[in-house]
Amino acid sequence: MFVKEVSEVKDECGILGIWGQKDAARIAYYGLHSLQHRGQDGAGMVAKNGETLVRHKGLGLLAEIFEDKHFAELHGNTVLGHVLYSPGGKPDQAEIQPLLFHFGNTSMAICHNGNFVNAPSLREKMERAGSIFQSNSNSELLAHLIRKTNHFSFTTSVKRALQQVKGAFACAILTQNELIAARDPHGIRPLAIGRLGHSYVIASETCAFDIIGADYVRDVTPGEVVIINDRGLRSESFTNAQALAVCAMEYVYIARPDSNIEGINIHTSRKNTGRVLARESPVVADVVVPSPDSGMSAAIGYAEESGIPYELGIIRNRYVGRTFIAPSQDLRELGVKMKLSAVRSIVGGKSVVVVDDSIVRGTTTKRLATLLREAGAREIHLKIASPLFIDACYYGIDIPSRSELISHKITPGEIADYIGVESLAYVSMEGFASAVGIPVDGKNRGLCMGCFSSEYPTDLFDFSSD
């Protein structure tokens, strides 16, 4: 499995669609901004302008791609939008979604979030049958499957195509006649339905509804296909093999704190995880400090449960660019300090509890510990608001292969020594599940925790753990 060099967990993509709302593209722009954390490599929108689907897309952030003139081109009351995170590290225009296809007298825009674990086999089979692909996108693969099914009912074609793909996905398809949304049979990737006046909205996270003034209706259920058109919304299933296994990393890191997934608020679940951590691994300390920004909710919970004061002992500079290249190690270290700085007046001479969401390779956490030592911290006790990473993710979260994980190479005690902390503790699997509030039951679990347990809710098909 190919993965990009990362020191923190990243997700692939966010989806937002609106049917039947004036100035849909302008509204979608703001909704997509609230999903920007799910992808910063590219973005696009396709609007239904009369009977024509028109598109604008580009590399980079939304603010770099869309100008006022583009919304005149995207005129209409229906839109499908997408923000891209490219795991390959070098996205190109062909990857940017929604993808737009024209065939016969029909057009179709399509986008997705997730990963088909049988995509290589399907692609090879279709190429032997004559298909020609322009990208490595799962969305293009799904479009080919839909077209080759070619049933007189487009919805039936979509359902039959979805039955052939395995893994994790939330996807959306826009035609001249309808907006279709679907979620994989385990609901691994999130997708929700909202109402904006008389219009329907779909989005990867409910925080997108809040910013545009839409009301949350419900989550798309595992294995469900939702069809939205001028007559309203109807629901169908494309499989009977439905068993909820929503991605645990949504609750650990990926989703915004103000979002709800499966009716559970992300900030609340992270705060609960911090409370569980405080009960499972108590320590005598002077101050609780979050790793910015992903550890904040859990740190609040740890502080409240333990009674140790909560302080912002590490500050992130939000005006540093997304990349920093320097010619020497000394300048690279200055680059780290540009992004993060420890507050000496808070941590100096103190025993500090640092709460972070996860440890992947350990390099970022080691830098945090170094900054705290340089600011005079007497002791550092590191608390991690997720279980120990022992395996990769094959469903669209950019967690490195097993061999790249620090936990695969050394023990937790050795990790603590490498990072340079007095103690290190992870929340337990049972504690994490109880904090989130979704019961976990066997392989087809309420939560997918494959990266913590090596037990996945689906077969891995073309991928194997390494």
N, C-alpha and C positions, 0 to 999 in steps of 0.2 A: 504493500500500500504506500503510495507516495504522499508525503506530508511536507509542508513547509516548515522551516525552522521557526519555532515559536517558543516563548518563555511563559506564555499564559494561554488559557483556554479561549478559543474563539469559535464563533458559530458561522454557519453558512446561511445568510440571506433572511430577508423579511418581505412579506407580501401584504399588499393592501388593495382592495377593489371596492368600487362604489357603483351601484346601479340606480339610475333614475334621479340624479341630483344636479341641479343647475351648478355650473362652474365646477364640475366634478374634479377636473385635473388640478385646479388651484387648491381645492380642499384636500385632495389626496397628497399634494406636496407637503402640507403641514402634517398630515398623518404619517407620511413616510419619514419626516424628520424625527418623529418620536420613535421610529424603528431604526434609526441610523446606527445605533449600537450593534445591530445584527449584521451590518455590512457597510464597509466604507470604501470598497474598491470600485464600485460602479453603481449606477442606478438608471432606471428607465420607466417610462409610462407609455401605455397604448390607450388611446381614447377612441370611442365610437362616435364618429362625426357623421351623422346621418346613417347611411348604409356602408360607410367606409371606416376602416380601422387605420388610424395614423399613429406614428410612434416618434418619440424623441428619447435618446439615451446617450450616455457618455461615461467615461472613466472618472473616478474620483467621488467627492462628496456631492450631495444634492445641491448645495449652494454654489458649487462650481459648474454644475451641469445645466441647471434650469434658469432661464432668464424670462422676463416678462413676455418677450416676443414668442417664446415657445408655447405659452398657454393659449395664444391666439390660434396656433396650429392645432393644439389639443382640445379644440372647442367641442363640447358635447356634454351630455348628462351621464355618461358612463365611462369609467376608466379602470385600468388595471395597472398597478405600479409594483416596483420591486427594488430592493437594495441588495447589493451583491457583496459577499465576502468570498474571495477566490482562494481556496486552499493551496493552489499551485504557486501563489505569490506574485505571478505576473499575468494578470487578467488582460484579455484583449477584447475588442469590440464584439467578437463573435460570442463571447460568454455572457455579455450583458443582457439581462432579461427585463421585461418580457420578450421572448422570441416571437417574431411575427411571420406567419406563413400564409401564402395565397395559393389556392388550388381550385381550378374550375371557376365557379362563380362564388366561392366561399373564401373567407379569411378567418384566421384563428391566431390569437395571441395566447401564450402559455408561459407560466413561470412556476417555480417550485422552491421549497426549502427542504433539505434533507439529502439522502443518498440511497440509490438503488444498489443493493449488495449483489444483484445478479446482472448489473448493467454490462460488464464486459462480455458475458456470454450472449446476452440479447443483441448487443451491437454486432458481434461477430456473425451471429446467425442472420441478422438483417442485411449486413454487408454482402454476405454470400448470396442473398436473395436479390441484390441489386440496389439496396439503399446507399445513398451517399450522404455522409455527415459533414457538417461545416464546423462543428465544435465538439467538445467533450461533455457538453451539458446533458444532464439527465432530462431536462425539459425537451431538448431536441429528440432524444430517444423516445420519450412519451408521445411526442407529436407524430413521429413515424408510426408508432404502434396504433395510435388512434386512426391515422389515415389508412393504414393497411387493413384494419378491421372493416372499415367502410360499410357499416350497417346503415340502413335507411334512417334509423334514429341516431342522431349524433350522441345523445346521452348514453345509448347502449354501446356505441363505439368506445366512448370514454370508459365506461364500466368494464368492458372486456379488456381494454388496454391496461387498466389498473389491476386487473386480476393477474396479469402477467409479470408485473414488477414486484420485487420483494425488498423489504427494508423499511426505511423511515421516510415519510414524505408528507408535507402539506403542499397542495398544488392548486392553482387557479387557472381557468381557461376562459377567455372572452371571445365570443363570436358576435356577429351582427344581431343575433337574436337572444342571447342569454349569457349570463355569467355563471360559471360552474366552479365549485370548490369541493375539494375532497381531502380526506385525511387517512393516513395508513391504518391498517386493521388494528394496530396497537396504540394508535394515537401518540406515537413517540414524539413527533414534531407538533407544536401547538397551532391551533387555528380557531378563531372565534367569529361569531356573527353579531352584528350590531344593527341598530336602526337610527337613521338620521331623518327625522320627519317621516315622510312616506317612503323613504329610500332605504335600501339595504346596504350594509357595509360588511366586508370580511377583512380580517387582519390577523397577522401572526400573534399580536399581543393586544390586550385590552387598553393599554396606555394610548394606543392610536385613536381609540374611540373618544377618550377623554379630551384630547387636544382639539378634535373637530366637533365636539358637542354631540356625539352619537351615544345612544344608550346600549349597553350590553344586553344581548338577548340570551345567548347560550354559546357553549363551545360546540364546534363541529364534532360529532362523536366518532370514535374509531370505526373505520370502514364505511363511513357515510359519504354520499355524494349529495351536495346541495345545489339545486338549480334555481337561479334567480332570473326573472324576466318581468315584463310589464304586467303579467298576471299575478305576480307575487313570488313566494318562495315555496318550493316543494322539496321533499327529502326522499332519497332512495338509498339502498345499501348495495355495495358491489361485492360483498362477501359476508358469509355467516360466521367466519372465524375471527370474531372480535374479542379482544382481551386487552384492557387498558394497561399500557406500560409507558407512561409519559416519561420523557427524559429527565433524569435526576438533575442534570447540569443546568436545566432551566431554573431550578430552585436554588442551585449553588451560585451560579455566576451569570448565565446568559441573559435571562429576562430582566427587564427594568423593575426596580422595587415597587413601582406603583401599578404594575400589571397583576392580573389574576389569571391563573391557569388552573383549569378544572375546579373553579370556585375557590381557590386558595390564593390569598394575597402573598406575593413574593417577599415583601419586606417582613411580613409577619412570620412566614416560614423560616426566613434566615435569622430573625430575632429569636425564634424558638430554638433553632439549632445552637445559637450562642448560649441559651439557658441550659440546654442539655450538656454542652461542653463544660460549663461551669460545674454541673453536678458530677459529670463523669471524670473530670480532671481538675479538681480544685488546687489552688496554689496560693501561698501567702505573697502578696505583692502590693505595690503602692498605687499603681495606675493601670487602666486598661486602654490600649491604643489600637485603633483599627489600621489595617493596611488600606490606604486609599485606592479606589473608593469601594472596592468589592468587599472589604471586611467590615464595613460600617454597621450594617444591620445586625450581624452576628455579634459584633463587639458590644453594641448596646445591650443585647440580651445577656451576654456574659457579665457585663458590669452590673446590670440590675439583679441578676441571680446571685452573684458573688458578694455584692455590696462594695466592690472596689470601684473607686471613682473612674469615670469615663472621660478621656481627654483626647483632643486631636494633637497627638504628639508627632505625627508625620504629615507633612503638607505637600500636596501635588501642585506643581506649577502648570496651570491649564493653558498657558500661552506658548509652550514649547512645541515645536513642530513634531509631526508624527515620526520622522526619522532623524537620526543624528549620526553623521559619519565624521570621524576624527582620525588623524594620522598617527596618533600615539596613544599608548595606554593611559598616560596621565590626562590627556584631553578627553579620552573616552570616559574616565571617571568623573571629570567635570561635567560631562554630558548627563551622567546619571544624577548628579547633584542639581543640575538645572531642572530636572523633572521632579525630583523628590528631595525634601529636606526635613531633617529632624529638628524639633523645637527643644533647644537645650534647657530652657527654663522649665519645661514640663518633664523631661525624661532624665535630666542630669542628676546623678546620684541616686536614682530610683530603681526599684525592682519593677520591671515593665512586663505586662502581659500584652503580647501582640496577637491580634486575631486576624487571620487571613482566610480567604475562601478555599485555597488549594495550594498544593506544591506540585509542579509539573517536572521541571528539570532542576529546580532549586536555585538557579542563578539569580533571579529577581529577589527571592527571599533572602539570599545571602547578602545582597547589596543593601537591603533594608536593615538587616542586622548590623552591618558595618556602619551605616549611617547612625544608628542608635548608639553604638559603642563610641563613635567619634564625638557624639553629643553628650557623652558622659553617663550613659545608662549603666547601672551597676550589675543588674541581672536582666536577662531576656528570657521569657517563657512564651514559647510559640504555640498557639492553639489554632487548629485547622478545622474549619466549619464544613468539611466533607470527609468521607472515609478515605483511606489510603488508595491512591491510584495504582492499580496493578496491571491494567491492560488498556489497549487503545479503544477508540470509538470508531465504529464503522457506519454510523448513521448520520453523519453530517457535522459532528462537532470535531474541531481540529485539535484533538488530543493526540500527541505523538504516538508512534508505534511503541510497543512494549519495551523494546531495547533502548529507547531514548528516555524512558521515565527513570527518574532518580531512584524511585522505590524498587525498580527492577534490579538495580545494580548494588544497592547497599541497604542495610537495615535501618529502621527508624532511629535507633541510637546513633548510627553512623551518619545519618542525615543531619541530626542535631549537631554533631561535631563538625560536619562540613559547613553548615550554615553559621555556626558559632553561637549557639544558644544553650542556656542551662538546661532547658527541658523542651520536649516536643510532644504534643498529643493531638490525635485526630479524633473526631467524633466517630462513634461506632456506627455500623450499618443499621443496627436496630434503633439507635438513638436518632440517627438522621431521618429514618422513615417515620418515626413517631413525631418528630419535629415538623415535618412536612404535613403529616396528617393523611397520607394515602397508604392504606394497608398493603403490605408486600407479601406475595404468596407464590412461591415457587418460581419456575423459569418464566412463565407468562405472568409477570409480576405487575402490580399496580404502578410501580416505578421501574423504569429501566435503569439498572445500576451495573451494567455490564463492565464498565471501566473500573468498578470497585470490586467486582466479584468474578469476572470472566464468564458469567452466565448471561446470555443474551436472549431476548424474547423471540428472536427469529433465527433460523439457520443463517450462516454467514455466506453461503453459496460461493461466490468467486473470490472471497477474501478468507484469509486464515490468520489467526493470531500468531505473531512472531516474537 
